Amino acid sequence: MHQAENASANEHESLKYQLLGPSLTKAGQDTVDQHKVSQIIYNASKGSKFFNNEEVRDRNLTQKIQQILARKRRLEKLELSHDIRRVDDHIAQLEASRDLTQVVVHIDCDAFYAAVEELDRPELKDVPFAVGKGVLTTCNYHARKFGCRSGMASFVATKLCPQLICLPLNFDKYTAKAQEVRAILADYDPRFESSSIDEAFLNLTEYCNDNSLDPDTAVSKLRAEVAEKTRITVSAGIGPNARIAKIASNKNKPNGQFRVSSERATVMEFMRDLPVRKVNGVGRVFERELDAVGIKTCGDIHAYRAYLAQLFGEKALYFLVNCFLGLGRTKIQLAEDYERKSVGTESTFHDLSGTVGLREKLRKTADELEKDLSRTEFKGRTLVLKVKLHTYEVLTRQVIPPKAVHRADDLYNYSLPMLTKLEKEIPGLKLRLLGLRVTNLVSTKKDGLDFFGIKNGAKRKHDLAEEGGSEWETWPEEGYSEGTQGEPVAVSEQLDVDEGKDTDDDDWLKVRHRRRKHGKQITPNMKQREPSKKPELWDCPICHRPQQANDKALNDHVDFCLSRQTIKEVVESSSTVTHLPSSTPTPALPPIKRNFFFERSGTSKTYLAEKSASLIAKAYKGDWSTASFE
């Protein structure tokens, strides 16, 4: 009897902790009585569809943790010296790769949306207020003292802080202010990396060296400049890598900075007592799983290293070992330089049912995704449908079309059968979210040169003369396109969940539809660069068309020019070569020995052109013994 009561009590405690949401580690929450906050959220949302769904998720997680603990008990009876040696070898390899030479900085605007609103309404500076109507996107630090945080339903927040003022969102205003901040960041690192609308990573190694500044002074100068020119404050973390810098930026908020010096002992000490939840990438679920096996801080990871792969998988093992060592990436690059994994869009709405309504929503989503794919210049080989039921249960289905898709008609037609099947599986299907996403991306971006090596949009004088002024037809190629990773969402990952009651805030639902995009939204750096110089081009010695000034690229193009059709055309125009009967098949060309070296002088190009004509004629006649460039 007592065991059952204890189990029920523990279940409710874990559920209360789950209801605290993903923003528990936000700055300004350290002095808040979280037990009191969780009890208020629990009582306010109890009986709602959201509460029931969270209750089911919490129960499933509890069962999963019990299975993890059962596996751990079995492992404790085994000889795991081999597993320990394997992990220790990996740790030794990671230690050998540790780079302590870089100065990586993470910049985070303080309560960004709220700070921007304060500029227009300075009377709000000393009162608790938040931005967002149905669900809060951010709170000022006065509101955070009451336990309010991003991702919280506004009706719950007003129970925590009855005097809370909630303002509507204005993304145009926030975007304009973010661009002001980015323009300053670009002066310190032109290749800074925007991780969201109000966050960025910079590598100040070069800046500090060029200006003979230590990292603390350089960052203080940057923060002072942002405050002076934009009238908002930013906090900063300084460390030898991005992981350390990200964690450090939350240490002295608001309007402060914290540095972890580039010494191994200092880094290890910093991570040793750090709660695992403070590490970016560890959420509520993983935190509970780690806590169950005994890992509360990053320093605890080493003692359990023999079990990690067996309990959580190889990827989790490598991630946790890096956390224990305080390792992270040191390469900071433009957001658009990352490889993009997916493109998608989704929207939240009031409960929607019925064949007509669901299909209209699916069609609108397909139209929206087509626009995103056109903007990002991708199409996808895999199409994913995501829905959230009125019970808050999330379901996904996917299909692999016979071709990569990007047009709205295809997106709709290939996703409709998945929706129809769901309607059959769930009678009376009622949704509150619908989204489409494509993965396994293929670029639709055209290179600077077309298939024939002609710069897109350019006209050759002799071509226009021969074709009466018409342009060459360009053949699009599927080339490499640079993308991004992850999504910069300034608000909580739970914004697609209305915590507690439903809301009638139509404006909020429209705004959320605008914001919910899969994949990082590329935010170009604002640094004004000098106009790029006109690229140098070399004429092909065979077709005489301009090519990139690159030996390998030009050689590859010459390979194309030495096709059977090109050879045939050259030979037929030469009076010294006997024409073969039309029925005679064109001989296949074996690989030709080449050793191209293009100098910039016209003499070498002329010489090569003459050698090319001679080679073509000999090759067509089958005389391969002398068919090579020297």
C-alpha positions, 0 to 999 in steps of 0.5 A, spaced: 500 500 500 505 504 502 509 502 495 503 504 491 502 511 494 510 512 494 509 511 486 503 515 485 507 521 489 513 520 485 509 520 478 506 526 480 512 530 482 516 528 476 510 530 472 510 537 475 517 537 474 515 536 466 510 541 466 515 546 468 517 546 461 524 547 457 526 554 459 527 552 466 535 554 466 533 561 463 537 567 466 533 570 472 530 563 474 535 561 480 532 565 486 525 562 484 521 557 488 520 552 482 516 547 487 511 553 488 511 554 480 510 547 478 504 546 483 501 552 480 502 550 473 499 543 475 493 546 478 491 550 473 492 545 467 489 539 471 484 536 466 486 539 460 488 536 454 495 538 454 495 536 461 492 529 459 497 528 454 503 530 458 501 525 463 501 520 458 508 522 456 511 522 463 508 515 464 511 512 458 518 516 460 517 513 467 517 506 464 523 507 459 527 509 465 525 503 469 527 499 463 534 503 463 535 501 470 534 494 469 539 494 464 544 497 468 543 492 474 545 487 469 551 490 466 553 491 473 554 484 474 558 483 468 566 484 466 566 491 463 574 492 463 573 492 455 568 497 455 572 502 459 578 501 455 575 503 449 572 509 452 579 511 455 582 510 448 577 515 445 578 520 451 585 520 449 584 521 442 579 527 444 584 530 449 590 530 443 585 534 439 583 539 444 584 546 441 586 551 446 588 557 441 581 560 439 577 565 443 570 563 441 565 568 444 557 567 444 553 573 444 546 573 447 541 579 447 538 580 454 530 579 454 531 581 447 523 582 445 522 585 451 528 590 451 526 592 444 519 593 446 522 598 452 525 602 447 518 604 445 514 604 452 520 606 457 514 606 462 515 598 462 522 598 464 520 597 472 514 593 471 513 585 470 511 584 463 512 579 457 511 579 449 506 574 447 499 573 448 497 566 448 504 563 449 509 568 452 515 568 447 520 572 452 519 576 459 523 581 462 527 580 468 522 583 473 517 578 471 522 572 471 522 573 479 515 570 479 517 564 475 514 567 468 518 564 462 518 563 455 514 557 452 509 558 458 501 559 457 499 566 459 493 564 463 498 560 467 503 566 467 498 571 470 496 566 476 504 566 478 504 574 477 497 577 477 500 584 475 503 581 468 502 585 462 502 582 456 504 585 449 503 583 442 509 580 438 512 585 432 517 581 428 518 587 424 521 591 429 525 585 432 528 583 426 530 591 424 533 591 431 537 585 430 540 587 424 543 593 427 546 588 432 549 584 427 552 590 423 556 591 429 558 584 430 561 584 423 566 589 425 569 584 430 568 578 426 565 578 419 564 571 419 560 571 425 555 565 426 547 567 427 544 562 431 538 565 432 535 572 432 538 574 438 544 570 439 551 569 435 557 566 435 564 570 434 571 567 433 575 573 436 582 570 435 584 574 429 581 581 432 584 580 439 591 579 435 590 584 430 588 589 435 593 587 441 587 586 446 585 581 451 579 577 450 575 580 456 577 587 453 575 586 446 568 583 448 567 589 453 568 594 447 563 590 443 558 590 448 559 597 450 558 599 442 552 595 442 549 598 448 551 605 445 548 604 438 542 600 439 540 602 446 539 594 448 544 590 452 547 583 451 551 578 455 557 574 453 560 568 454 568 567 452 571 560 452 576 556 448 570 553 444 563 554 442 560 549 448 564 553 453 562 560 450 554 558 450 554 556 457 558 562 460 554 567 456 548 565 461 553 566 467 552 573 468 546 575 465 543 580 464 548 585 461 555 581 463 560 577 461 564 571 463 570 568 461 573 561 462 580 561 460 584 557 455 587 552 460 585 545 460 585 545 468 580 551 468 576 548 463 575 541 466 574 544 473 568 549 470 565 542 467 566 538 473 560 541 477 556 543 472 549 540 472 548 536 465 541 540 464 546 547 463 549 543 457 545 545 450 542 539 448 540 536 454 533 537 455 528 535 460 527 527 458 535 526 457 536 529 464 531 525 467 534 519 464 541 521 466 539 523 473 536 516 474 543 512 473 546 517 477 549 522 473 547 529 475 553 533 473 558 533 467 563 531 472 559 524 474 560 522 467 566 519 467 564 514 473 559 511 468 563 511 462 562 503 461 555 503 461 553 509 457 553 506 450 549 500 452 544 504 456 543 510 451 547 509 445 554 510 441 552 517 439 550 519 446 556 516 449 560 521 444 556 527 446 557 526 454 564 524 453 565 531 450 561 534 455 565 531 461 572 534 457 569 541 456 570 540 448 566 543 443 567 546 436 572 552 435 570 553 427 565 559 427 562 560 420 556 563 416 550 560 418 549 559 410 555 555 410 552 549 414 549 543 410 542 544 410 538 537 412 531 539 411 526 545 409 519 545 412 513 549 415 508 548 420 502 552 423 498 551 429 490 553 429 484 551 433 481 544 433 480 543 425 476 537 422 472 535 416 475 533 409 474 540 406 477 543 412 483 539 413 485 539 405 484 546 405 489 547 410 494 541 407 494 545 400 495 552 404 501 548 407 504 545 401 503 552 397 507 555 403 513 550 403 513 551 395 515 558 397 520 556 402 523 551 397 524 556 392 527 561 396 532 556 399 533 553 392 532 546 394 527 540 393 527 534 397 527 526 395 523 525 402 516 528 404 514 528 411 507 529 414 506 532 421 500 532 425 498 534 432 491 531 434 487 535 438 489 531 444 496 533 443 499 527 441 504 528 435 504 523 429 509 523 423 508 519 416 513 520 410 513 517 403 519 517 398 516 520 391 518 517 385 522 524 384 525 530 388 519 534 389 518 542 390 512 544 387 506 545 391 502 541 386 506 535 387 507 536 395 500 536 396 498 530 391 504 526 395 502 528 402 494 527 401 494 519 401 498 520 408 492 524 410 487 520 408 490 514 411 490 517 418 483 519 417 481 512 416 485 510 422 482 515 426 475 516 425 473 523 426 480 526 426 481 532 429 488 536 428 491 543 432 497 542 428 499 540 420 506 541 417 510 538 411 517 537 411 522 535 405 529 531 407 534 528 403 535 535 399 537 536 392 539 543 390 536 547 385 541 552 385 544 554 378 552 555 378 555 561 375 557 557 368 552 554 364 553 547 362 557 549 356 561 553 361 558 560 359 557 565 364 549 565 365 546 571 362 552 573 358 552 573 350 558 572 346 558 576 340 560 571 335 554 567 338 549 572 337 551 574 330 550 567 328 544 566 331 541 572 329 541 575 336 538 569 340 541 567 347 544 560 348 540 556 351 542 554 358 542 547 361 541 547 369 545 543 373 544 540 380 550 543 383 552 543 391 548 548 395 550 551 401 545 550 407 545 551 414 544 546 420 538 547 426 533 552 426 534 559 430 528 559 434 528 565 439 522 562 443 522 556 446 522 549 443 515 548 446 511 554 443 507 549 438 504 547 445 499 551 448 500 549 455 494 548 459 487 551 456 486 553 449 487 560 447 482 564 442 488 569 440 487 568 433 493 573 432 498 569 436 496 563 431 498 567 425 504 569 428 506 562 430 504 560 423 510 565 420 515 562 425 514 555 425 520 553 420 524 547 419 531 548 418 535 554 420 533 561 417 539 563 414 540 570 416 546 574 412 551 578 416 550 585 415 557 587 414 558 591 408 563 588 403 567 591 398 564 590 391 567 583 388 572 583 382 570 581 376 572 573 375 577 572 371 576 567 365 580 563 360 577 561 353 577 554 352 582 553 346 577 548 343 570 552 343 573 558 345 568 560 350 570 563 357 571 558 363 573 559 370 580 561 371 582 554 374 586 549 371 582 543 373 576 546 371 578 548 364 581 541 363 574 538 365 571 542 360 576 540 355 574 533 356 567 535 354 569 538 348 573 532 346 566 528 345 565 524 339 560 530 336 565 535 337 570 531 334 566 529 328 564 537 327 571 539 327 573 533 322 567 535 317 570 542 317 577 540 315 579 539 308 585 535 310 581 529 313 577 524 309 569 524 311 567 517 313 560 514 311 554 516 315 553 509 316 560 508 319 559 509 327 564 514 330 569 511 334 569 511 341 575 515 344 579 512 350 582 516 355 587 521 353 594 523 356 593 530 358 598 535 361 595 542 361 598 548 363 595 554 362 599 561 362 596 567 362 599 569 355 595 569 348 601 565 345 600 559 349 593 559 348 594 559 341 599 554 341 594 549 345 589 551 340 593 549 334 595 542 338 588 541 339 585 541 332 591 536 330 589 532 336 582 531 334 584 530 327 589 524 329 584 521 334 578 521 329 582 517 324 584 512 330 592 514 330 592 514 338 600 513 338 601 521 338 594 523 340 597 527 347 599 533 349 606 535 351 
